[in-house]
Structure formats: structure tokens, C-alpha cells
Amino acid sequence: MRLKTFILCLAVLLLTSCNSYSVNEAKKNGDIITGSAGEINLGKIDTFMNDVENNKESKVRITGFGIDGEPVVQDLGYDGNQIKYVFDPLGDKLIEKTVCDKIEKTHITREDQVAGFEYALSSCEQIVGVHREDGNEILILFVADKK
């Protein structure tokens, strides 16, 4: 009986800890962080773009934290040919993946009148994650202009 209780407790512990990814872990791992946790390491997206332009293998993780603290992770990896993209809303079992040919940076003014740079993936095998209504691009990051 004790062994069964121990195994059950261990299983519950493992299942609940697997879905948590904290701000501190994201900082330690060097993620680009956005949302309620603030904005950290935003320059890494431009480094990734430069690596893609120079056909240099590269990877970057973008972690957005919602008001409730729940993370949404986006992994981008460039293999010298294509960008592999993974959209993972942690805590949700829906992980989406695709492969894209381009990453683009465009200066825009959003509906809320905030201006800044929008980063998007295009020429993708599949449109996943957050995307435009027309479904042609995957929106990965918005960086507001500094005032």
C-alpha cells in the first residue's frame, strides 16, 4: 500500500512540474521574454534574423507570460536552409509545428496606436500559432518603439 501511494504521489508531482516554466527559468535560459513579466533580451530576435540572412545556424526561444503567469513558448531554429517553428502554449496539450522560409521585420502602428516592429514568419508549410486573419504569416513578436 505504501509503495502504491508513493508511486501515485511521484506521478502527480512529475505531471504537475512538467508543465511549469517560470520567468526565472526563462531568464536563466536566455529566452526573449514578453508580456506580464516585462520585456527582456529583445535584441536576440535581430541576431537571429542576421544569422538567417547569413545562412548561419541559429536558434532562439520567445516566451510570453500572460496576466495569469502562464507561459506561451515559441521556438525558432534555423538549420541553414529553413526555419523550424514550434508554438507551445505550456499547460495546454496543443503543440503546433511548421517549417518556414522567411522571417520579416516590419514597422507598423497597431490598432491601439502603439508603433513598433512586428516580426513574422512567412512562406510556411502550415500557418500555426498566432497569425493574421488572411492566414499568410505567423506573428511571433512585437517590439514597441522606445519613447
Summary of the structure (lengths in Angstrom):
residues: 147
radius of gyration: 17.7
end to end distance: 63.2
largest distance: 63.2
contacts: 385
relative contact order: 0.13
helix: 22%
strand: 40%
